[in-house]
Amino acid sequence: MNAAVKPEPMIADVDHAHLDALEEEAIFILREVAASFERPALLFSGGKDSCVVLRLAEKAFKMKNAAHPSGYSGSLPFPLVHIDTGHNFPEVITFRDQRVADMGERLVVGHLEDSMARGTIRLSHPLESRNGHQTVTLLETIEEHKFDALIGGARRDEEKARAKERIFSHRDSFGQWQPKEQRPELWTLFNTRIRPGEHFRCFPISNWTELDVWLYIARENIPLPPMYYAHDRQVMRRKGLLVPLTDVTPPLEGETVETVQVRFRTVGDMTCTCPVESPAANATEVVAETLTVTVSERGATRMDDRTSEASMEKRKKEGYF
């Protein structure tokens, strides 16, 4: 019988040359965005992918400085943007604000509740998931601040529709994504021409996998919201998922609330984001777990992506992240 092996020594022996190559590509893309557009911005939700992109942006545009609270001195050439649904996990919002304060960067927050007050978003009932409605607030924020490029942390391995995405993904004047009209990206040459009202979504870590992200987090010691690691949480078992108990996700009739040791593989709106059972208490242990998973993070944790196989593509065509 094979004896149990701790993951730490195995991870230390991993060849990180591929991470260096991915990092170099991402930094190149970030600098291309800054050079090609007049008013770019970086989408920062406090999630692990946006935290990785933020660290890459620090490396691309700042000077390493151990004395600085964030570890880097200087300023990014663009603001950070977050679309707040009002149903975000409190731990994530607290982390977001602290991270931005440590960096001393500008944060632009688009509030979905402001869109509701304007009447551009109407919910069918108070506990309806607001995740899909973010598109309206995002497009309103883009229009208000005249952003011509938004940098995001989407990866092609997350979901089928994301696999169709270009690194520089064109959006028309309605903010819509047309998969058949994406521009070729041969020889690392990007066509960034846009007409008035159009913009781009740019994805520096398109070619990364979930494992790459966690290897990089472990190597760079990137801070994350604590809910990404093992903790006890009250949940309900529903349709094969662990639904967290919150004010907006109460138990249904007949459901039992239980306390389970869990972690989140991704974070988003509380109404559609679920954790997984896990004892992984740090990034190295998460890497070891990620090596064995057979279901993507969105497939394993997002209720809104289970409505149909085309649900993500439909939302992206309407202007979703």
C-alpha distance (Angstrom), angle and dihedral (degrees) to the residues before:
residue distance angle dihedral
M1 . . .
N2 3.79 . .
A3 3.79 115.0 .
A4 3.80 119.6 -127.1
V5 3.80 113.3 -94.3
K6 3.79 124.6 -154.9
P7 3.83 112.4 -124.1
E8 3.83 97.1 -135.2
P9 3.83 98.5 79.5
M10 3.81 91.6 42.8
I11 3.80 93.2 52.3
A12 3.80 91.2 48.2
D13 3.82 89.5 58.4
V14 3.82 94.0 52.3
D15 3.81 114.2 115.3
H16 3.80 104.8 -117.2
A17 3.80 95.2 -170.2
H18 3.81 89.8 107.5
L19 3.82 89.4 54.9
D20 3.78 89.9 53.5
A21 3.81 89.4 52.1
L22 3.82 92.5 48.1
E23 3.80 90.7 47.0
E24 3.81 91.7 50.5
E25 3.82 91.4 49.9
A26 3.82 92.4 48.3
I27 3.80 93.5 49.0
F28 3.80 89.6 49.4
I29 3.83 90.1 52.4
L30 3.81 92.4 48.3
R31 3.79 91.2 52.1
E32 3.82 90.1 47.5
V33 3.80 89.4 54.8
A34 3.80 92.5 49.7
A35 3.81 90.9 48.7
S36 3.82 97.3 43.7
F37 3.80 103.9 45.7
E38 3.79 135.2 55.3
R39 3.82 99.9 -148.2
P40 3.81 111.8 22.4
A41 3.80 124.4 161.8
L42 3.79 136.5 -171.0
L43 3.80 119.6 -124.9
F44 3.80 106.9 -132.6
S45 3.79 118.2 179.9
G46 3.80 98.0 159.0
G47 3.82 90.4 -108.5
K48 3.80 121.9 134.1
D49 3.83 95.8 -102.7
S50 3.80 93.7 49.8
C51 3.82 89.2 46.3
V52 3.81 89.2 54.9
V53 3.82 91.7 48.2
L54 3.80 89.2 48.4
R55 3.81 91.1 53.5
L56 3.81 89.8 48.5
A57 3.83 88.9 51.0
E58 3.81 89.5 52.1
K59 3.78 89.8 52.7
A60 3.81 91.2 46.3
F61 3.81 98.0 49.7
K62 3.81 110.6 14.4
M63 3.78 139.8 66.0
K64 3.79 119.9 -114.3
N65 3.80 108.6 -111.6
A66 3.81 120.5 172.0
A67 3.81 90.8 -165.5
H68 3.83 93.1 60.4
P69 3.84 117.5 90.6
S70 3.80 91.1 -122.4
G71 3.81 95.4 39.9
Y72 3.82 92.6 -114.4
S73 3.80 131.9 76.6
G74 3.78 127.8 -151.0
S75 3.79 132.2 47.8
L76 3.78 134.7 -77.8
P77 3.82 115.7 -116.4
F78 3.80 90.7 -124.1
P79 3.82 139.1 40.4
L80 3.80 126.8 -107.6
V81 3.82 118.5 -112.8
H82 3.79 130.3 -158.9
I83 3.79 128.9 179.1
D84 3.80 106.1 -146.1
T85 3.81 113.8 -157.3
G86 3.79 93.4 -171.9
H87 3.81 86.5 -120.1
N88 3.79 97.0 79.3
F89 3.79 119.1 129.6
P90 3.84 107.8 -93.6
E91 3.82 90.9 -132.5
V92 3.80 90.2 59.7
I93 3.81 94.7 49.4
T94 3.82 90.7 48.8
F95 3.80 90.4 50.0
R96 3.83 92.2 46.1
D97 3.78 93.4 53.4
Q98 3.80 93.6 45.4
R99 3.81 93.2 48.3
V100 3.81 92.3 49.6
A101 3.82 91.1 46.6
D102 3.82 91.5 51.3
M103 3.81 90.5 50.5
G104 3.79 94.9 44.1
E105 3.80 91.5 -136.0
R106 3.80 130.4 145.3
L107 3.81 115.9 -101.1
V108 3.80 122.1 -160.1
V109 3.81 112.5 -162.8
G110 3.78 121.9 -165.4
H111 3.80 109.1 -159.7
L112 3.78 118.2 -149.7
E113 3.78 89.0 -153.7
D114 3.82 88.8 62.7
S115 3.80 88.2 56.7
M116 3.80 88.8 49.8
A117 3.81 89.9 51.8
R118 3.82 89.9 51.4
G119 3.79 90.1 50.1
T120 3.80 95.1 -120.1
I121 3.81 89.4 116.6
R122 3.78 123.4 43.6
L123 3.80 122.4 -178.4
S124 3.78 121.6 -147.8
H125 3.81 89.8 -141.9
P126 3.83 135.2 -1.6
L127 3.83 95.6 -104.7
E128 3.80 95.2 47.7
S129 3.81 113.4 129.3
R130 3.78 109.7 -96.5
N131 3.80 94.8 -163.7
G132 3.80 96.4 97.1
H133 3.81 91.2 44.3
Q134 3.81 91.3 62.8
T135 3.79 89.0 87.5
V136 3.81 92.1 72.8
T137 3.81 93.5 50.3
L138 3.80 91.3 44.5
L139 3.81 92.9 53.2
E140 3.81 90.8 45.7
T141 3.82 90.1 51.5
I142 3.80 91.0 48.9
E143 3.80 90.8 50.8
E144 3.81 94.1 45.5
H145 3.81 94.3 51.7
K146 3.82 96.6 32.4
F147 3.80 93.2 -127.3
D148 3.80 112.4 180.0
A149 3.82 97.2 -173.6
L150 3.79 133.2 27.4
I151 3.79 119.6 -162.7
G152 3.80 113.0 -146.1
G153 3.79 140.0 178.8
A154 3.82 98.9 -127.8
R155 3.80 116.5 139.6
R156 3.80 129.3 -158.5
D157 3.80 93.5 -128.2
E158 3.81 92.9 61.0
E159 3.79 99.9 77.2
K160 3.82 142.2 -13.3
A161 3.81 95.2 -103.4
R162 3.80 92.0 49.5
A163 3.81 88.8 53.9
K164 3.83 87.9 66.3
E165 3.79 91.9 55.3
R166 3.79 122.9 111.0
I167 3.82 119.9 -138.1
F168 3.82 87.5 -115.4
S169 3.80 101.1 39.0
H170 3.79 115.9 -167.5
R171 3.82 121.4 -137.9
D172 3.80 122.2 -165.6
S173 3.81 126.3 -131.4
F174 3.83 89.3 -81.3
G175 3.82 91.1 54.3
Q176 3.80 90.7 -110.8
W177 3.79 128.3 145.5
Q178 3.79 117.1 -135.2
P179 3.83 108.9 -166.8
K180 3.81 93.6 -163.6
E181 3.81 91.5 54.7
Q182 3.80 99.1 52.9
R183 3.79 113.8 131.9
P184 3.82 124.4 -115.3
E185 3.81 116.3 -104.6
L186 3.79 102.3 -160.5
W187 3.81 121.0 164.9
T188 3.82 90.8 1.9
L189 3.79 91.0 -67.5
F190 3.81 114.9 141.9
N191 3.80 125.6 -157.3
T192 3.82 102.2 -144.1
R193 3.79 99.7 168.4
I194 3.79 113.6 133.0
R195 3.77 137.4 176.9
P196 3.81 122.8 -131.6
G197 3.79 110.6 -67.8
E198 3.79 95.2 19.5
H199 3.79 125.7 108.3
F200 3.80 143.7 177.7
R201 3.79 134.3 -119.8
C202 3.79 109.3 -147.6
F203 3.80 123.4 -160.3
P204 3.84 115.6 -166.4
I205 3.82 94.0 178.9
S206 3.81 97.4 46.0
N207 3.80 91.1 123.0
W208 3.81 95.3 48.6
T209 3.79 124.4 100.8
E210 3.80 128.2 -145.3
L211 3.81 87.3 -101.7
D212 3.82 91.4 52.3
V213 3.81 89.8 51.5
W214 3.80 93.1 52.4
L215 3.81 93.0 43.7
Y216 3.80 88.3 53.2
I217 3.81 92.8 46.3
A218 3.80 89.4 51.8
R219 3.80 93.6 45.9
E220 3.81 96.0 45.5
N221 3.82 95.6 36.6
I222 3.82 90.1 -129.6
P223 3.82 113.8 -172.2
L224 3.82 116.3 -119.6
P225 3.80 136.4 178.2
P226 3.83 107.6 -81.2
M227 3.81 92.3 -119.0
Y228 3.81 89.0 76.7
Y229 3.82 87.5 73.4
A230 3.79 132.3 59.9
H231 3.79 115.7 -66.4
D232 3.79 137.6 144.5
R233 3.80 115.0 -95.7
Q234 3.78 136.0 169.1
V235 3.81 110.4 -114.6
M236 3.80 143.1 164.7
R237 3.80 122.9 -137.2
R238 3.81 107.3 -124.4
K239 3.82 127.9 165.8
G240 3.78 92.7 -24.1
L241 3.82 94.0 -48.3
L242 3.79 133.8 102.4
V243 3.80 104.5 -124.2
P244 3.83 111.9 -159.1
L245 3.79 116.5 -126.3
T246 3.83 108.3 -116.4
D247 3.78 138.0 141.7
V248 3.81 89.9 -92.6
T249 3.82 96.1 41.5
P250 3.80 105.2 48.4
P251 3.82 120.9 169.8
L252 3.79 117.1 -85.0
E253 3.75 122.1 -127.4
G254 3.79 109.8 -69.3
E255 3.81 95.3 14.9
T256 3.79 121.4 127.7
V257 3.80 121.9 -139.3
E258 3.79 112.8 -138.6
T259 3.79 135.8 173.0
V260 3.80 112.9 -119.0
Q261 3.80 134.0 173.9
V262 3.80 103.4 -114.2
R263 3.77 145.3 155.0
F264 3.79 132.1 -159.3
R265 3.80 120.3 -116.6
T266 3.80 90.1 -167.6
V267 3.80 133.9 6.0
G268 3.78 130.0 -141.8
D269 3.78 140.4 119.1
M270 3.82 111.0 -1.6
T271 3.79 90.9 -131.5
C272 3.82 94.1 65.3
T273 3.82 108.3 20.9
C274 3.79 120.4 93.7
P275 3.81 133.0 -176.3
V276 3.80 128.1 -132.6
E277 3.78 128.1 -131.0
S278 3.79 108.1 -97.1
P279 3.82 142.7 146.6
A280 3.85 92.3 -156.9
A281 3.79 105.8 131.6
N282 3.82 100.8 175.7
A283 3.79 141.3 24.1
T284 3.80 94.1 -93.2
E285 3.80 91.6 55.3
V286 3.81 90.3 46.8
V287 3.82 88.7 53.8
A288 3.80 89.8 54.3
E289 3.82 90.2 50.4
T290 3.79 93.4 45.9
L291 3.81 90.2 56.7
T292 3.82 88.9 66.4
V293 3.83 103.5 41.4
T294 3.80 119.9 112.9
V295 3.83 99.5 -175.5
S296 3.81 124.3 69.0
E297 3.78 117.6 -112.5
R298 3.80 92.8 -110.4
G299 3.80 92.7 46.5
A300 3.78 91.3 50.3
T301 3.80 99.1 43.6
R302 3.82 113.8 20.0
M303 3.80 119.3 86.4
D304 3.81 93.3 -171.9
D305 3.82 92.2 59.9
R306 3.80 91.4 57.1
T307 3.80 96.2 65.4
S308 3.82 91.0 88.0
E309 3.79 139.5 -26.7
A310 3.81 89.5 -105.0
S311 3.82 97.5 47.4
M312 3.81 95.5 103.5
E313 3.82 93.9 45.1
K314 3.80 90.9 50.4
R315 3.81 91.7 51.9
K316 3.80 92.5 45.8
K317 3.79 90.9 53.3
E318 3.80 87.4 55.0
G319 3.81 92.2 53.1
Y320 3.82 104.9 -86.6
F321 3.82 119.7 155.3
